């Protein structure tokens, strides 16, 4: 079972995967990074590698996952499944649909976030990324979270999707990258 009590303390990814200029104003573009790293990451769809490894690098909540043996499949999930079957690093994290709708829709900020723009069209622009956790996982506080999936990438999309569902929106099935990590089971 995955134990997240020490999350963020160890990144198991090879240093050469770090995008050149990461953390600086000028970072290498994804195309160059992908050309350089495709051979090592060919088990991941290009979009998954871009949205997770490239964009978040060692800041990812999931940089503890060995990349070399990952298996990935793209699935379509009913919107509610993404809210009910996926836990976060903070476990069964409480969601505040009223606040999240106001922020993401631009009611509080005056600008609708990209996350909201995409989902308001029916589905998010990139699949979210989850890890299979058939026995659940231990969250960062030590609580056993009995959910079949751990959220890797797509926290804002999860929050806005939940807000829309609470408002009674009818949403189509959503694309999800489901990762299977044999070395963690």
C-alpha positions in Angstrom: 0.0 0.0 0.0 1.3 3.5 -0.9 2.2 5.5 2.2 2.2 9.3 1.6 3.3 10.4 5.1 6.7 11.3 3.8 5.5 12.7 0.5 7.8 15.2 -1.1 10.9 14.0 0.6 12.2 11.8 -2.2 12.0 12.2 -6.0 12.8 8.9 -7.7 13.0 10.4 -11.2 16.3 10.7 -13.0 17.8 14.2 -13.0 18.1 14.2 -16.8 14.3 14.4 -17.0 14.3 17.9 -15.5 13.3 20.4 -18.1 16.2 22.8 -18.8 15.5 26.1 -17.1 12.9 24.6 -14.8 12.0 27.1 -12.0 13.4 30.0 -14.1 11.8 32.4 -16.4 12.9 30.6 -19.6 12.2 26.9 -19.7 12.8 24.7 -22.6 9.7 24.0 -24.7 7.9 20.7 -24.4 8.8 19.5 -27.9 12.5 19.7 -27.2 12.1 18.1 -23.8 10.0 15.3 -25.3 12.5 14.6 -28.1 15.2 14.3 -25.4 13.2 12.1 -23.1 10.8 10.1 -25.3 12.9 6.9 -25.2 12.7 6.8 -21.4 9.0 7.8 -21.2 7.6 5.9 -24.2 5.4 3.9 -21.9 3.4 7.2 -21.2 1.2 9.0 -23.7 2.8 12.3 -24.8 0.0 14.3 -23.3 0.4 12.5 -19.9 4.1 13.2 -19.8 3.6 16.8 -20.7 0.9 17.5 -18.2 2.5 15.6 -15.3 6.3 15.1 -15.6 7.2 18.1 -17.7 4.9 20.7 -16.2 5.3 19.7 -12.5 8.7 18.0 -12.4 9.8 17.4 -8.8 7.0 19.6 -7.5 4.5 16.8 -8.4 2.8 15.1 -5.5 3.7 11.9 -7.3 7.4 12.2 -8.0 7.8 9.1 -5.8 6.4 6.9 -8.5 9.0 5.1 -10.6 8.3 6.0 -14.2 10.1 3.2 -16.0 7.6 0.4 -15.2 4.4 2.5 -15.4 1.5 1.3 -17.5 -1.0 3.8 -18.7 -4.5 3.6 -20.3 -6.9 6.3 -21.2 -10.5 5.8 -19.9 -13.8 7.6 -20.0 -15.3 8.1 -16.6 -18.7 9.4 -15.5 -18.1 12.8 -13.9 -19.3 11.7 -10.5 -16.8 8.8 -10.4 -13.9 11.2 -10.5 -15.2 12.9 -7.4 -16.1 9.8 -5.5 -13.4 7.3 -6.4 -10.3 9.5 -6.3 -8.5 10.5 -3.1 -5.8 13.2 -2.8 -2.6 13.5 -0.8 -4.8 14.9 1.9 -7.1 11.9 1.7 -10.8 12.5 1.4 -10.1 16.2 1.1 -13.2 18.3 1.8 -14.4 20.2 -1.2 -16.2 23.6 -1.1 -18.3 23.7 -4.2 -19.7 27.2 -3.6 -16.2 28.8 -3.1 -14.7 26.8 -6.0 -17.4 27.8 -8.4 -17.0 31.5 -7.5 -13.2 31.3 -7.9 -13.0 29.2 -11.1 -15.9 30.8 -12.9 -14.5 34.3 -12.3 -17.2 35.6 -10.0 -14.7 36.4 -7.3 -11.7 37.3 -9.5 -13.3 38.7 -12.6 -11.5 36.2 -14.8 -12.7 32.7 -15.6 -9.8 30.2 -15.2 -8.7 28.0 -18.1 -9.9 25.0 -16.1 -13.4 26.4 -16.1 -13.4 27.4 -19.7 -12.6 23.9 -20.8 -15.1 22.2 -18.5 -17.8 24.6 -19.4 -17.5 23.4 -22.9 -18.3 19.8 -21.7 -15.0 18.2 -20.8 -11.6 19.2 -19.7 -8.9 20.0 -22.2 -6.4 17.3 -21.0 -7.2 14.0 -19.3 -6.5 14.1 -15.6 -3.9 11.6 -14.2 -4.7 9.1 -11.5 -2.8 6.1 -10.0 -4.5 2.8 -9.3 -4.6 2.1 -5.5 -6.6 -1.1 -5.2 -6.0 -1.3 -1.5 -6.3 2.4 -1.0 -3.4 4.5 0.4 -2.1 6.1 3.5 -2.6 9.9 3.2 -0.1 12.5 4.4 -1.7 12.5 7.9 -1.5 8.8 8.3 -5.1 8.0 7.6 -6.0 5.0 5.4 -8.0 6.2 2.5 -10.0 3.5 0.9 -10.3 4.8 -2.6 -9.3 2.9 -5.7 -7.4 5.9 -7.2 -4.9 8.5 -6.1 -5.0 11.9 -7.8 -1.7 12.8 -9.5 -2.6 15.7 -11.7 -5.9 17.6 -12.1 -6.6 18.9 -8.6 -8.2 22.2 -9.9 -10.2 20.3 -12.5 -11.5 18.0 -9.8 -12.6 20.9 -7.7 -14.4 22.7 -10.5 -16.1 19.5 -11.8 -17.4 18.9 -8.2 -18.7 22.5 -8.1 -20.6 22.1 -11.4 -22.1 18.8 -10.2 -23.3 20.5 -7.0 -25.0 23.1 -9.2 -26.8 20.3 -11.0 -24.8 20.5 -14.3 -25.1 17.5 -16.6 -21.6 16.6 -17.6 -20.3 14.2 -20.2 -17.9 11.4 -19.4 -14.4 12.7 -18.8 -11.1 11.5 -20.0 -8.7 10.1 -17.4 -5.2 8.7 -17.7 -5.1 5.7 -15.3 -1.6 4.7 -14.2 -0.7 1.2 -13.0 2.6 1.0 -11.1 3.5 -2.7 -10.5 6.6 -1.8 -8.4 4.3 0.1 -5.8 1.8 -2.8 -5.3 
